[in-house]
């Protein structure tokens, strides 16, 4: 028996499903797993409702709150990571054919100026194409449902960046389709694109080769979210950070092993045609642990994000890795 019970809030990914199934334990601790309909819901329940002891939290949400009295500290566990050349969408009548055409345009962004996906997209465009966010106008709103900016986090942005809120009753997806915004930086694919609207398309239609080339050149696999834990729990149980880290690693490795084993079976446990071909391509290009946790394997990726966050005016200073993650796991 244990004298500690934990409630963990995170999304059901293949990397976390073994924790939900109870196949992986956390040092013998009594764990209750919780999730939400959307990721922002989980973040809000953590920040505003104090509902979880351990939870998934977007990196920009965490860094913004780190400048306040945030009662949580991050573990180097990254359940959500996505290459982001693919998350920039344009209105096909806007005259945007490349990154240089974004200057002077009106761009939508979901929830806040500098959502995790937007921080990466802007940063990559700044590094690779000379993009300057201050040369565009930014509109913040809901993607598929009208929504005000998130009200449970601060909303910093540089004074020279024009940021406004979407008109009442408007969604960013419908505004992109109608040409009311010229472009959209979005974590999710807007419905107008999924519906095949001729008015909306990706800035980089053939994004996979670009993202693979970016990874080969930089070693960066963009991280969106980390796992955070209550600071008071670590003060009382200094071994808890490593127990949690070990459990999340084991859950992720269990999922990875399933993909490795099913190479023999052409990945027939999925409904995706040619899934085996994708797994084979990735096996050739990525290290054996293609979804690493820990500091050392993610140093370049974390450093890039912290730099982007500061350069985009979302942090008052450029955080260092040792400022962001619990000291018990800096050796991972």
N, C-alpha and C positions, 0 to 999 in steps of 0.2 A: 504494500500500500504506500501511497505518497501523501504528503501533507499539502501538496500543491495541485490546483486544478487550473487549466488554462483554456481560454476561448481564443481560437485562431480564426481570423477572418481573411479569406482570400478567394480568388476566382478558382473555378474547377478547370485547371489545365491538365494536360497529360503529365506535367511535371509535379503536380500536387495531388492528383487523384488518389495515389496510394495512401496519402494522409487521410483523405475523406473516407476511404474504404477501411481504414484501421489496420492496414497491412504494415505500416511503419509507426513505431512508437517514439515518443520524445522522452527518453531517459526514464521510462516507467511512470511518467506524469499522466494524470487524467486529463485528456484533451478533448474538447468539443470543437468541431469544425463548423464554421458558418460561411456562407457566401451571400451574394446579392445578385439582383437582376442585371446590374451594370457595375462597372468598376467605380465610377464616381460615387455610386451609392455606398460601396464599401468604404471608400475614403471618408465620406461624410459621417458615416456611422462611427468610424474610428475617431475622427477629429472632434466632431460636435457631440456625439452621443457617448464617447468613451466606452464603447460597447465591447471592444476587444482588448485582450492582453498582448496579443501578437497579431500583426495584420500586414497585408500588402498595401503599399502606399506609393503613388506616383512620385518620381524623383523631384519634380519641380514643386509639388505640394510639400514634400518633406523639406526641401531646401528653403522655401519661403517661410515655413513654420519654424525652421531651425533658428531663425533670427528672433523668435519669440521664446516663451518658456515652454517649449514643446516637451512633454513628458515621455517621449519615445526616442530611441536611438536605432540607427539602421544596422542590420546584419548584411554581409556581402552575399546575399541570396537574391537572385534576380529571375523571378518567374515569368516575366514578360519582356521580350526583346524583339524588335522588328526593324528590318531595314526600311528606310523612310524616303528613298527617291520616289517610291510608288504612291506616297500619300499626298502629293500635290496635284490638285485638279484645276482645270481652267475652263472658262467659257469659250467655246470654239469661235465665237464672233468677237472676242476681245482683242484680237491681234497678237496674242501671246503665243509665240512658237518656240521660245527658249527662255532660260532663266533671265537673260538680260532684258527681256520685255516686261518683267514684273515691275520695274521702276515706274512710278507714277500711277500704278494700278490700285484698285480697291480689293483687298484680300480678306476673306472670312477666316475665322478660327474659332474652334469650339470651346466654350466654357471660360476661357481666360486667354489673355495675350501671353503666349509662351506655355501652352500645354506641352507635356513631355514630347509628343510627336512633333509639335511645332518647333520646339527648341532644337531638336535634331535636324529637322528639315531646313530651318533657317541657318543653323550652323554649318551644315554640309554645303548649302548654296553659297554661304559667305566664304568658306575655305576653297571651294572648287570653282566657283563662278564669279566671285566678286560681288555677290548680292549684298545690298544694304537695306535692312528693314526700314530704316527711317525714310527711305525714298518712296515707300508705299503707304497707303491708308489701310487701317485694320478695323474690321467689324467683328465684334464678339457676340455669339449667340448660340442657340441650340441647333443641332445638326438636322434632325428630322422632326423635332417638336419645339415650338417656341419656348425659349428659356432665357432667364437672366443669367449673367455671369455667376459662377460659383460664389456663394456668399459665406463660405466657411474657410476661405484662405485670403491672404492679402493679394492685391493686384498691382504690383510694381511694374512700371515700364519707363523708359527714358522720356524726358520731357520733350524731346524732338521727334518722338514717334506718335503719330496721329492714331489714337485708339478710341473708337466709339462703340456703342451697343446697337445691335440689330433692332430695327423698328419693331414695335409691339405686334405680335401675331405672325411675324416672319420667321422662316427657318433658313438656315444657311444653304441647305440643299436646294430649296425652291428659288432662293435668290441667285444661286449660281446658274440654275437652269434658265431663269428669266433674264440673265445678264445684269442683274442689280449689283452683283459683285463680279469681279473679273476672274478671281481665282479663289481657291479654298485650300487651306492646310488642315488636314483632317486625319485623326487616328483611324477613323472608319470610312469605308467607301460610301459616298453619298448615294441615296436611293435613285436619284436621277441618272447616275452612271450605271447602276445595276439594272435600271429599266431600259438602258440603251438609248437615252436621249441624245439626239444629234447635237445638242447645245453644250454638252459637257464631256470632257475627256481628261486623261492624265497629261501632265506636263511632259512626262517621260513615258510614252506609250510602251516602249520596249525596255522596261525598267530592270528586269532581272540581270541582263549582262552588265548594266551600269552598277548595280548593287554588288554583284560578284566581283567586279573589277575594283570597286571601292574597298571591299573587304580584303582582297589580295594585297592592295597597295598599303592599306593603313593598319590592318589587323583588327579593325573596329567592327564589332557586332553590336549595334546600338541597344542600350539598356533603357527600358521605360520605367520599370518599377523595382522597388526593393521591399524586403520584409523588415518591419520595425517591431521593436519590443519595448514594453514599459521599462523605463530606467530604474524604477524602484525595485522591480523584480530582479534585475541584474545585481543591484546592490545587496539584496538579501540572498541571492543564489548565484554567485559568480560563475558557477559551472553551467548555468542555464543557457548562456549564449552558445556555447559549444554543443550542448545537447540539441538545441534547436537547429543549429547549422548542420549538424550531422544528420538529423532527421530529414531536413529539406533536401540535402544532397542525396540521401538514400532514395527518397521518393523520385527525384529527378533521374537518378541512375537506373531505377527500376523501369521508368518509361523509356529511357534510351536503350536499355537492354532488349526491350520488346521490339523496337525498330530493328536492332541488330539481328535478333533471332529470326524475325520474319522476312529478312532478305531472302532466306531459303524458300519462303512460301510466297514470294512476289507481293508481300504486304497485303495479302488478301483479306486481312481483318478490316481494311478500309474499303469504302465505296469509290475511291478516287482512281480512275484509270491511269495507268503509267506511274502510279505512286512509287513502284519499285525503281523506275528509272530515275526519279527525282532523288530517292534515297541513295542510289548508286552514285549519281553525280556529286551529291553532298559528301559522300564517303571519300571520294577522291580529293575534294577541295578542303574539307574541314579537318581539324585534328580529331583524334579518337573521341575526346570529350568536346563535342561541338557546342555545348551549352554550359560553359563552365561557371561555377560559383567560386567565391573567394576573391581576394585582392590581387594576387600576383597575376593570374590569368586574365584579369579584367582591367589592369592598371591603365593601359592606353585608352580604353573605352571610357572609364570613369573620369580620367583626366580631361578627355575631350569634352565630356558633358559639363563638368564643372567650369571649364573655360568658356564654353558656349553660354552657360547660364549667366556668367559674369559679363561677358561681352555684350549680351543682349539686354543688360540692365535689369536683370531679375534678381541679382544678389548685390549687396552693398560691397562685398569683397569676394575675391576668388577663393572659394573654399579649397582646402587641402583634404586629401583622402583621410588623414588621421583626425580631421575635424568632424568628419561625416559618419564614420563607422565606429562601432564599439571597439575599444582597444583590445578586448579579449580575442578578437578575430583578425587583427591586422597582420598576423603571421600566416594567414591562409593563402 
